[in-house]
Amino acid sequence: MRKLSIMLFVGAGLFLAGGCSSEKPAPTVEGKAAESAKPAEATKIAEVTAPAMNTSDRGEALFKQHCIKCHKNGGNIIRPEKTLRRSDLAANNIKTPEDIVRIMRNPGKGMMKYSEEKVPDDDAKKIGEYILNAFE
C-alpha cells in the first residue's frame, strides 16, 4: 500500500511538472509567428510606466491612480462644494501645483492624506499640474 501511495504521488508530480513548462509557445497571428504580439494589459502598463511619458500624461495617470475615486470629472463626492474646477480652487486660494500638493499632504475633513512615501513630491506636483490644466 505504501509503495502504491508513493508511486501515485511521484506520478502526479511528474504529470504536473510536464504541464508547467517554463517555455511558452510563440504567439501566432493567422498561423505565423508574431514577434511583437503583447496582451492589451501589458501594453497599458508599459504606457503608464514608460519613462518617456510626458508630464501631462503622467499627471493624468497618477490622478487616475490616486484621486479619481473621489474626484471623478473634477467633482468631489465627499464635499461637493469643493470641486477641482479652477474657480472653486481659486476661491480656496489654491492656484499652483504646490498648493495642491500642500492639500494632498494636509487635507481637510473627508480627504485621505497622501504622504510623501505614498505619493512622492514630483508625482504629487504632476497631479497638481494635471488638475490645474484639466478642470477649468
N, C-alpha and C positions, 0 to 999 in steps of 0.2 A: 504494500500500500504506500509506504513512504517513497519507494523508488518511483512509483507511478505519479505521485504528487510532485516530485522533483522534476520528472520528465515533462509534466504538464506546465509547470512553472517556467522551465527553460524554453519549452516550445512556444509558450505565449510571449516570452521576452524576445525570442528570435522573430516571431511574427510581427510584433510591434516595431522592433528595430528596423525590419525591412520596409515598413511603411513610413518611416521617419527619416528618410534620406535628407541630408543637408543640401543636396544638389536639387535645383528646381529646373524643370524643363523651360527652355527659352520660349517666351511668349510668341504667338504667331498671329498673323493677320492674313486671312484667306490662304492658309497653308504655308505662308512664307515667314521666315524668322523676322521678328520686329525688334530690332535692337533698342529702339528708343521708347517702346511701349511702357507707360507708367500708369499705375492706378490714379484715379482722379484725386483721391485724398492725399496721396504723396505729392502730387503737383501743387495742391493748395498749401500744404505745409511748407514746401520749398518756396513758394511765392511769398509767404508771410515772413519767413526767416531769412530770406536772401539778403546778404549784406548790401547789395546794390540798390535795395528798395529806397525810393525817395522818401523824404521826411513826411510828406502828406500821407502817402500810403501806409507808412509805418505808424503814424499817429492814428490813422483810421483803424488799423488792425489792433492796436493797443486799446483804443476806445472800445472796440467790439469785444475785446477780451475782458476788460475790467469794468466798463461803465454802462454798457448798453442795456443791461437788465433793468436798471432804474431810469435811464435817460434815453429811451428809445425815441428817435426822431427829435432829439434835443429837449424832450419833455422831462418831467420829474414825477415819478409815480408816488413818491413819499410826500413831497411838498410841491404840489402843482404850481404854486406861485413862484417857485424858484427854478425856472427853466434854464436851459443853456443858450437861449436866444440872446443875441448881443444886447438888446435893450434891457432885458432882465439882469444880465451880468453887470452892465454899466450902472444900473440902479443900485446894485450892491457893491459898487466900487471894485469890480473885477474887470480889468481891461487888458491885462497882459497874460501870457502863458505862465509867468511866475506867480501871478495872483491865483491862477487855477491850481498850480502846484501847492501853494500855501493852503488852499481849501482842502485839497486831497490829503495833506499831511495833518491838518487840524480841522476836520469838518464840523459842521453844525449838527443839530439834532436830526437824527434819522439817517445820516450818511455814514457809511463804513469808512474807517480810517485806512489810508494807504501809506504804509511806512516805506522808507527808502529801500528796505530789504525786499519788500513785495513789488514795488514799482520804483526802480532807480530814477534818480533825478533827470537824467537825459530822456528816459522814456516818458516820465511824467510831463516834461516840457513838450515833448512831441504830442502828447494827448492834449495839452493846453492849446498848442498851435492849431491842432485839428479842430478843436471845439470852436475857437475864435473864427476860423475860416468856414466851417461847415454850417453853423446855425446862425443865420442872420436875422 
